[in-house]
Amino acid sequence: MITHKIKDQTLWIYVSDKFTIDSFADFQAAYIDNEFKDIVIDFSETSHIDSGGLGMLLQLRTHLGEDSNRITLCGLSDHILKVFEVVNFEKLFKMA
């Protein structure tokens, strides 16, 4: 499940449970029609991410003009962090 809020020109996206292609519509809706400067995606409640989830993050990055400084990924469990490291996402996104 995806929820979001905007606070101080930052879009906060919260990913609960699994981040898969099933989350696509809700994830895209969170950033397509909103005005914001930066995005923080909170994975603290995420138990699983698959290639569909990774693809959605890449699509978001492309949508924002490939600017990795505007997107921060936080709340990463060891499992999720390992997935991001395997695909070199630490070079594409800020991680907190």
N, CA, C and O atoms as a GROMACS GRO file, in nm:
protein
  384
    1MET      N    1   0.083  -0.117   0.000
    1MET     CA    2   0.000   0.000   0.000
    1MET      C    3   0.089   0.125   0.000
    1MET      O    4   0.192   0.128   0.066
    2ILE      N    5   0.048   0.225  -0.073
    2ILE     CA    6   0.123   0.350  -0.085
    2ILE      C    7   0.038   0.464  -0.027
    2ILE      O    8  -0.079   0.480  -0.063
    3THR      N    9   0.096   0.542   0.062
    3THR     CA   10   0.032   0.664   0.109
    3THR      C   11   0.133   0.777   0.091
    3THR      O   12   0.253   0.753   0.078
    4HIS      N   13   0.084   0.900   0.092
    4HIS     CA   14   0.175   1.012   0.075
    4HIS      C   15   0.121   1.138   0.141
    4HIS      O   16   0.002   1.150   0.170
    5LYS      N   17   0.213   1.232   0.165
    5LYS     CA   18   0.177   1.365   0.215
    5LYS      C   19   0.286   1.462   0.170
    5LYS      O   20   0.399   1.422   0.142
    6ILE      N   21   0.250   1.589   0.164
    6ILE     CA   22   0.347   1.692   0.130
    6ILE      C   23   0.368   1.779   0.254
    6ILE      O   24   0.273   1.828   0.314
    7LYS      N   25   0.495   1.796   0.289
    7LYS     CA   26   0.530   1.878   0.405
    7LYS      C   27   0.652   1.962   0.367
    7LYS      O   28   0.756   1.908   0.329
    8ASP      N   29   0.639   2.093   0.376
    8ASP     CA   30   0.750   2.185   0.347
    8ASP      C   31   0.811   2.159   0.210
    8ASP      O   32   0.934   2.148   0.199
    9GLN      N   33   0.731   2.150   0.108
    9GLN     CA   34   0.771   2.129  -0.032
    9GLN      C   35   0.841   1.995  -0.056
    9GLN      O   36   0.905   1.975  -0.159
   10THR      N   37   0.827   1.904   0.040
   10THR     CA   38   0.882   1.769   0.023
   10THR      C   39   0.766   1.670   0.019
   10THR      O   40   0.680   1.670   0.107
   11LEU      N   41   0.765   1.587  -0.084
   11LEU     CA   42   0.666   1.481  -0.096
   11LEU      C   43   0.719   1.358  -0.023
   11LEU      O   44   0.826   1.306  -0.056
   12TRP      N   45   0.644   1.314   0.076
   12TRP     CA   46   0.678   1.193   0.151
   12TRP      C   47   0.590   1.080   0.099
   12TRP      O   48   0.468   1.091   0.101
   13ILE      N   49   0.653   0.973   0.053
   13ILE     CA   50   0.580   0.855   0.006
   13ILE      C   51   0.614   0.741   0.101
   13ILE      O   52   0.731   0.711   0.126
   14TYR      N   53   0.509   0.677   0.153
   14TYR     CA   54   0.526   0.567   0.249
   14TYR      C   55   0.484   0.437   0.181
   14TYR      O   56   0.373   0.426   0.130
   15VAL      N   57   0.575   0.340   0.181
   15VAL     CA   58   0.550   0.211   0.118
   15VAL      C   59   0.530   0.107   0.227
   15VAL      O   60   0.621   0.078   0.304
   16SER      N   61   0.410   0.051   0.234
   16SER     CA   62   0.380  -0.052   0.333
   16SER      C   63   0.382  -0.189   0.267
   16SER      O   64   0.342  -0.203   0.151
   17ASP      N   65   0.427  -0.287   0.338
   17ASP     CA   66   0.428  -0.426   0.297
   17ASP      C   67   0.518  -0.450   0.176
   17ASP      O   68   0.640  -0.453   0.190
   18LYS      N   69   0.460  -0.468   0.058
   18LYS     CA   70   0.538  -0.504  -0.061
   18LYS      C   71   0.538  -0.390  -0.163
   18LYS      O   72   0.436  -0.324  -0.184
   19PHE      N   73   0.655  -0.370  -0.225
   19PHE     CA   74   0.668  -0.270  -0.332
   19PHE      C   75   0.689  -0.345  -0.463
   19PHE      O   76   0.801  -0.379  -0.500
   20THR      N   77   0.578  -0.370  -0.530
   20THR     CA   78   0.578  -0.447  -0.654
   20THR      C   79   0.500  -0.371  -0.761
   20THR      O   80   0.447  -0.263  -0.734
   21ILE      N   81   0.492  -0.426  -0.879
   21ILE     CA   82   0.419  -0.362  -0.988
   21ILE      C   83   0.272  -0.340  -0.951
   21ILE      O   84   0.207  -0.254  -1.009
   22ASP      N   85   0.220  -0.416  -0.858
   22ASP     CA   86   0.082  -0.396  -0.811
   22ASP      C   87   0.064  -0.259  -0.746
   22ASP      O   88  -0.048  -0.210  -0.736
   23SER      N   89   0.174  -0.197  -0.703
   23SER     CA   90   0.170  -0.066  -0.639
   23SER      C   91   0.180   0.048  -0.740
   23SER      O   92   0.173   0.165  -0.702
   24PHE      N   93   0.195   0.016  -0.867
   24PHE     CA   94   0.226   0.116  -0.969
   24PHE      C   95   0.129   0.234  -0.972
   24PHE      O   96   0.173   0.349  -0.966
   25ALA      N   97   0.001   0.208  -0.981
   25ALA     CA   98  -0.097   0.317  -0.994
   25ALA      C   99  -0.092   0.411  -0.874
   25ALA      O  100  -0.092   0.533  -0.891
   26ASP      N  101  -0.089   0.357  -0.753
   26ASP     CA  102  -0.084   0.440  -0.633
   26ASP      C  103   0.048   0.516  -0.621
   26ASP      O  104   0.049   0.632  -0.581
   27PHE      N  105   0.158   0.450  -0.657
   27PHE     CA  106   0.289   0.515  -0.649
   27PHE      C  107   0.296   0.631  -0.748
   27PHE      O  108   0.339   0.741  -0.712
   28GLN      N  109   0.255   0.608  -0.871
   28GLN     CA  110   0.261   0.712  -0.972
   28GLN      C  111   0.166   0.828  -0.937
   28GLN      O  112   0.201   0.944  -0.957
   29ALA      N  113   0.049   0.797  -0.887
   29ALA     CA  114  -0.048   0.901  -0.850
   29ALA      C  115   0.008   0.992  -0.740
   29ALA      O  116  -0.030   1.109  -0.732
   30ALA      N  117   0.096   0.940  -0.656
   30ALA     CA  118   0.152   1.020  -0.547
   30ALA      C  119   0.237   1.135  -0.600
   30ALA      O  120   0.240   1.241  -0.537
   31TYR      N  121   0.306   1.118  -0.713
   31TYR     CA  122   0.396   1.223  -0.760
   31TYR      C  123   0.351   1.292  -0.889
   31TYR      O  124   0.396   1.404  -0.916
   32ILE      N  125   0.265   1.233  -0.967
   32ILE     CA  126   0.228   1.292  -1.097
   32ILE      C  127   0.153   1.424  -1.081
   32ILE      O  128   0.186   1.520  -1.150
   33ASP      N  129   0.056   1.431  -0.995
   33ASP     CA  130  -0.031   1.549  -0.986
   33ASP      C  131  -0.001   1.638  -0.866
   33ASP      O  132  -0.087   1.717  -0.826
   34ASN      N  133   0.117   1.628  -0.809
   34ASN     CA  134   0.151   1.709  -0.692
   34ASN      C  135   0.268   1.801  -0.721
   34ASN      O  136   0.355   1.770  -0.803
   35GLU      N  137   0.268   1.915  -0.654
   35GLU     CA  138   0.378   2.011  -0.663
   35GLU      C  139   0.471   1.989  -0.544
   35GLU      O  140   0.425   1.988  -0.429
   36PHE      N  141   0.601   1.971  -0.570
   36PHE     CA  142   0.698   1.948  -0.463
   36PHE      C  143   0.837   1.978  -0.516
   36PHE      O  144   0.859   1.986  -0.637
   37LYS      N  145   0.930   1.994  -0.424
   37LYS     CA  146   1.070   2.017  -0.462
   37LYS      C  147   1.150   1.886  -0.454
   37LYS      O  148   1.225   1.853  -0.546
   38ASP      N  149   1.133   1.815  -0.345
   38ASP     CA  150   1.207   1.691  -0.322
   38ASP      C  151   1.112   1.580  -0.283
   38ASP      O  152   0.996   1.604  -0.248
   39ILE      N  153   1.163   1.456  -0.288
   39ILE     CA  154   1.085   1.338  -0.250
   39ILE      C  155   1.164   1.254  -0.151
   39ILE      O  156   1.284   1.231  -0.168
   40VAL      N  157   1.096   1.211  -0.047
   40VAL     CA  158   1.151   1.111   0.045
   40VAL      C  159   1.059   0.990   0.037
   40VAL      O  160   0.938   1.001   0.055
   41ILE      N  161   1.117   0.875   0.009
   41ILE     CA  162   1.040   0.751   0.005
   41ILE      C  163   1.080   0.668   0.126
   41ILE      O  164   1.196   0.629   0.141
   42ASP      N  165   0.983   0.642   0.210
   42ASP     CA  166   1.005   0.572   0.337
   42ASP      C  167   0.971   0.424   0.322
   42ASP      O  168   0.856   0.387   0.298
   43PHE      N  169   1.074   0.342   0.336
   43PHE     CA  170   1.057   0.196   0.324
   43PHE      C  171   1.059   0.127   0.460
   43PHE      O  172   1.080   0.005   0.466
   44SER      N  173   1.037   0.200   0.569
   44SER     CA  174   1.048   0.139   0.702
   44SER      C  175   0.942   0.032   0.727
   44SER      O  176   0.962  -0.054   0.813
   45GLU      N  177   0.832   0.033   0.654
   45GLU     CA  178   0.727  -0.068   0.669
   45GLU      C  179   0.723  -0.165   0.551
   45GLU      O  180   0.626  -0.238   0.533
   46THR      N  181   0.830  -0.166   0.471
   46THR     CA  182   0.834  -0.249   0.350
   46THR      C  183   0.906  -0.380   0.378
   46THR      O  184   1.018  -0.381   0.429
   47SER      N  185   0.841  -0.491   0.344
   47SER     CA  186   0.901  -0.622   0.368
   47SER      C  187   0.961  -0.683   0.242
   47SER      O  188   1.044  -0.774   0.251
   48HIS      N  189   0.920  -0.634   0.125
   48HIS     CA  190   0.964  -0.697  -0.001
   48HIS      C  191   0.964  -0.594  -0.112
   48HIS      O  192   0.875  -0.510  -0.122
   49ILE      N  193   1.066  -0.602  -0.198
   49ILE     CA  194   1.070  -0.522  -0.320
   49ILE      C  195   1.115  -0.614  -0.432
   49ILE      O  196   1.204  -0.697  -0.414
   50ASP      N  197   1.052  -0.600  -0.549
   50ASP     CA  198   1.092  -0.683  -0.662
   50ASP      C  199   1.134  -0.594  -0.779
   50ASP      O  200   1.143  -0.472  -0.764
   51SER      N  201   1.158  -0.655  -0.894
   51SER     CA  202   1.205  -0.580  -1.010
   51SER      C  203   1.104  -0.474  -1.054
   51SER      O  204   1.143  -0.370  -1.107
   52GLY      N  205   0.976  -0.499  -1.034
   52GLY     CA  206   0.874  -0.399  -1.065
   52GLY      C  207   0.890  -0.276  -0.979
   52GLY      O  208   0.878  -0.164  -1.028
   53GLY      N  209   0.917  -0.295  -0.852
   53GLY     CA  210   0.941  -0.182  -0.761
   53GLY      C  211   1.066  -0.105  -0.799
   53GLY      O  212   1.066   0.018  -0.797
   54LEU      N  213   1.172  -0.177  -0.834
   54LEU     CA  214   1.295  -0.111  -0.878
   54LEU      C  215   1.268  -0.029  -1.004
   54LEU      O  216   1.317   0.083  -1.018
   55GLY      N  217   1.192  -0.085  -1.096
   55GLY     CA  218   1.158  -0.015  -1.219
   55GLY      C  219   1.078   0.112  -1.193
   55GLY      O  220   1.097   0.212  -1.261
   56MET      N  221   0.989   0.106  -1.096
   56MET     CA  222   0.910   0.226  -1.064
   56MET      C  223   0.998   0.337  -1.008
   56MET      O  224   0.974   0.454  -1.036
   57LEU      N  225   1.100   0.301  -0.930
   57LEU     CA  226   1.193   0.402  -0.880
   57LEU      C  227   1.273   0.464  -0.994
   57LEU      O  228   1.297   0.585  -0.995
   58LEU      N  229   1.312   0.383  -1.089
   58LEU     CA  230   1.385   0.436  -1.206
   58LEU      C  231   1.295   0.527  -1.289
   58LEU      O  232   1.340   0.630  -1.340
   59GLN      N  233   1.169   0.490  -1.302
   59GLN     CA  234   1.074   0.573  -1.376
   59GLN      C  235   1.055   0.708  -1.306
   59GLN      O  236   1.049   0.811  -1.372
   60LEU      N  237   1.046   0.706  -1.174
   60LEU     CA  238   1.035   0.830  -1.098
   60LEU      C  239   1.158   0.917  -1.122
   60LEU      O  240   1.145   1.038  -1.144
   61ARG      N  241   1.274   0.858  -1.119
   61ARG     CA  242   1.399   0.933  -1.141
   61ARG      C  243   1.400   0.996  -1.279
   61ARG      O  244   1.439   1.112  -1.294
   62THR      N  245   1.356   0.922  -1.379
   62THR     CA  246   1.347   0.976  -1.515
   62THR      C  247   1.247   1.090  -1.520
   62THR      O  248   1.273   1.193  -1.582
   63HIS      N  249   1.134   1.074  -1.455
   63HIS     CA  250   1.030   1.177  -1.450
   63HIS      C  251   1.084   1.308  -1.392
   63HIS      O  252   1.043   1.417  -1.433
   64LEU      N  253   1.176   1.298  -1.297
   64LEU     CA  254   1.234   1.416  -1.232
   64LEU      C  255   1.360   1.464  -1.301
   64LEU      O  256   1.434   1.546  -1.245
   65GLY      N  257   1.387   1.415  -1.420
   65GLY     CA  258   1.502   1.462  -1.496
   65GLY      C  259   1.635   1.403  -1.453
   65GLY      O  260   1.739   1.468  -1.468
   66GLU      N  261   1.634   1.281  -1.402
   66GLU     CA  262   1.755   1.209  -1.362
   66GLU      C  263   1.830   1.276  -1.247
   66GLU      O  264   1.949   1.250  -1.228
   67ASP      N  265   1.765   1.362  -1.171
   67ASP     CA  266   1.830   1.434  -1.062
   67ASP      C  267   1.824   1.351  -0.934
   67ASP      O  268   1.724   1.352  -0.862
   68SER      N  269   1.933   1.281  -0.906
   68SER     CA  270   1.936   1.191  -0.790
   68SER      C  271   1.934   1.267  -0.657
   68SER      O  272   1.904   1.208  -0.554
   69ASN      N  273   1.965   1.396  -0.658
   69ASN     CA  274   1.964   1.473  -0.534
   69ASN      C  275   1.825   1.507  -0.486
   69ASN      O  276   1.808   1.551  -0.372
   70ARG      N  277   1.724   1.488  -0.569
   70ARG     CA  278   1.587   1.522  -0.530
   70ARG      C  279   1.515   1.405  -0.463
   70ARG      O  280   1.409   1.424  -0.404
   71ILE      N  281   1.572   1.284  -0.472
   71ILE     CA  282   1.505   1.165  -0.421
   71ILE      C  283   1.590   1.102  -0.310
   71ILE      O  284   1.707   1.071  -0.330
   72THR      N  285   1.528   1.085  -0.193
   72THR     CA  286   1.595   1.018  -0.081
   72THR      C  287   1.515   0.894  -0.045
   72THR      O  288   1.393   0.899  -0.029
   73LEU      N  289   1.585   0.782  -0.033
   73LEU     CA  290   1.525   0.656   0.010
   73LEU      C  291   1.565   0.636   0.157
   73LEU      O  292   1.683   0.640   0.190
   74CYS      N  293   1.467   0.616   0.244
   74CYS     CA  294   1.498   0.601   0.387
   74CYS      C  295   1.422   0.484   0.447
   74CYS      O  296   1.335   0.424   0.384
   75GLY      N  297   1.458   0.452   0.571
   75GLY     CA  298   1.393   0.343   0.643
   75GLY      C  299   1.423   0.207   0.583
   75GLY      O  300   1.338   0.117   0.584
   76LEU      N  301   1.545   0.191   0.532
   76LEU     CA  302   1.581   0.069   0.460
   76LEU      C  303   1.621  -0.043   0.556
   76LEU      O  304   1.714  -0.027   0.634
   77SER      N  305   1.551  -0.154   0.549
   77SER     CA  306   1.591  -0.273   0.625
   77SER      C  307   1.718  -0.329   0.561
   77SER      O  308   1.754  -0.292   0.449
   78ASP      N  309   1.784  -0.419   0.630
   78ASP     CA  310   1.904  -0.481   0.574
   78ASP      C  311   1.873  -0.551   0.442
   78ASP      O  312   1.952  -0.546   0.348
   79HIS      N  313   1.757  -0.617   0.436
   79HIS     CA  314   1.717  -0.689   0.315
   79HIS      C  315   1.697  -0.593   0.197
   79HIS      O  316   1.749  -0.617   0.088
   80ILE      N  317   1.622  -0.485   0.219
   80ILE     CA  318   1.595  -0.389   0.113
   80ILE      C  319   1.724  -0.318   0.071
   80ILE      O  320   1.747  -0.297  -0.048
   81LEU      N  321   1.807  -0.282   0.169
   81LEU     CA  322   1.935  -0.219   0.139
   81LEU      C  323   2.022  -0.310   0.053
   81LEU      O  324   2.087  -0.263  -0.040
   82LYS      N  325   2.023  -0.438   0.083
   82LYS     CA  326   2.103  -0.533   0.005
   82LYS      C  327   2.055  -0.538  -0.140
   82LYS      O  328   2.136  -0.541  -0.232
   83VAL      N  329   1.923  -0.539  -0.161
   83VAL     CA  330   1.869  -0.537  -0.297
   83VAL      C  331   1.917  -0.413  -0.370
   83VAL      O  332   1.961  -0.422  -0.485
   84PHE      N  333   1.910  -0.296  -0.304
   84PHE     CA  334   1.953  -0.171  -0.367
   84PHE      C  335   2.103  -0.173  -0.398
   84PHE      O  336   2.145  -0.121  -0.501
   85GLU      N  337   2.182  -0.232  -0.309
   85GLU     CA  338   2.326  -0.240  -0.333
   85GLU      C  339   2.359  -0.331  -0.451
   85GLU      O  340   2.448  -0.301  -0.530
   86VAL      N  341   2.287  -0.442  -0.463
   86VAL     CA  342   2.313  -0.536  -0.572
   86VAL      C  343   2.291  -0.470  -0.709
   86VAL      O  344   2.363  -0.499  -0.805
   87VAL      N  345   2.192  -0.381  -0.717
   87VAL     CA  346   2.161  -0.315  -0.845
   87VAL      C  347   2.222  -0.175  -0.852
   87VAL      O  348   2.186  -0.096  -0.941
   88ASN      N  349   2.314  -0.142  -0.760
   88ASN     CA  350   2.387  -0.015  -0.759
   88ASN      C  351   2.298   0.108  -0.747
   88ASN      O  352   2.330   0.213  -0.803
   89PHE      N  353   2.189   0.098  -0.675
   89PHE     CA  354   2.100   0.213  -0.658
   89PHE      C  355   2.164   0.323  -0.572
   89PHE      O  356   2.119   0.438  -0.576
   90GLU      N  357   2.267   0.289  -0.493
   90GLU     CA  358   2.330   0.392  -0.412
   90GLU      C  359   2.398   0.497  -0.500
   90GLU      O  360   2.427   0.607  -0.454
   91LYS      N  361   2.421   0.464  -0.627
   91LYS     CA  362   2.478   0.560  -0.722
   91LYS      C  363   2.368   0.646  -0.787
   91LYS      O  364   2.398   0.750  -0.845
   92LEU      N  365   2.243   0.604  -0.778
   92LEU     CA  366   2.133   0.673  -0.845
   92LEU      C  367   2.043   0.752  -0.750
   92LEU      O  368   1.973   0.844  -0.793
   93PHE      N  369   2.045   0.716  -0.621
   93PHE     CA  370   1.956   0.778  -0.522
   93PHE      C  371   2.034   0.810  -0.396
   93PHE      O  372   2.134   0.745  -0.365
   94LYS      N  373   1.987   0.910  -0.323
   94LYS     CA  374   2.040   0.935  -0.189
   94LYS      C  375   1.975   0.834  -0.096
   94LYS      O  376   1.857   0.803  -0.108
   95MET      N  377   2.052   0.783  -0.002
   95MET     CA  378   1.998   0.689   0.095
   95MET      C  379   2.028   0.741   0.235
   95MET      O  380   2.139   0.782   0.267
   96ALA      N  381   1.922   0.738   0.316
   96ALA     CA  382   1.937   0.790   0.452
   96ALA      C  383   1.905   0.681   0.552
   96ALA      O  384   1.912   0.704   0.673
   0.00000   0.00000   0.00000
